Amino acid sequence: MSDTKISWAEKVWNPIIGCTKVSVGCKNCYAEKFANRWKGRLPDYSEVITDGHWNGSAIYIPERLLEPQYWKKPKRIFVCSMSDLFHKDVDEVWIKNVFMTINQCPQHQFIILTKRSERAKEWFDKHSGKIKHDNYIIGTSCEDQLTADKRIPILMQIPGKKFVSLEPLLDEINLTSIKHDDCCLNPLPQLDWVVVGAESIGGRPGRECKIEWIENIIKQCKFAEIPVFVKQIHLNGKLLKHIEDFPKHLQIQEYPK
């Protein structure tokens, strides 16, 4: 269950599962649908799903904690794809244990994505001095200008490499309008990576994502020399997930330097 079809990762690692929807981007949560589908065969999911939806709890599965130590070849690992590491029910000790494994696996690159940048900052303010390696990147997910304006400035106060995931992109986002403390000569926050993509619901197009919104994100990233990864697009009523099917100018899948 650790292999993934997520195009920017090679493995998923889920020592914590369960979540709560917090904004409009969560409406068609793929992880919730997966958990509901598998709860009969994977009993842990029955603890976090009620009537087909997240029940608001998160649980710890300690036997999964050391999985990355057994993956000897370097991998890009998506941390907690079935939860949010900084969910309110995730104990600080669980988070410490996740970073303990990250510290013990410098061969891997760990990708942490949260919608709860406030709690992430609080945790890093207390514990970042205990993190030995820079083999992780932390990001926040934003679906529109409102969530970008709220989450990205807090993300920028967290130490280490940072990225934003603009998926599902539900409206035009202007990164240059976001307040930040970086050098005034650069109109964009000093991000290490931007992922952008349209919404998918069961392999079909979800809510509208205009091509020009994605083009605008690419333009902003190119201007600021930020690597950008176009994950999936809507075109002519279809969801396109494979880069070779994208229009030439959207065939961009870069990784952090």
PyMOL commands that set and color helices and strands:
alter all, ss='L'
color gray80, all
select helices_A, chain A and resi 24-26+30-38+43-47+62-64+67-70+92-104+117-130+145-155+175-177+211-224+243-245+248-250
alter helices_A, ss='H'
color red, helices_A
select strands_A, chain A and resi 11-13+16-17+49-50+53-54+59-60+76-79+109-114+136-141+161-166+193-197+200-201+204-205+228-235+238-240
alter strands_A, ss='S'
color yellow, strands_A
deselect
rebuild
show_as cartoon
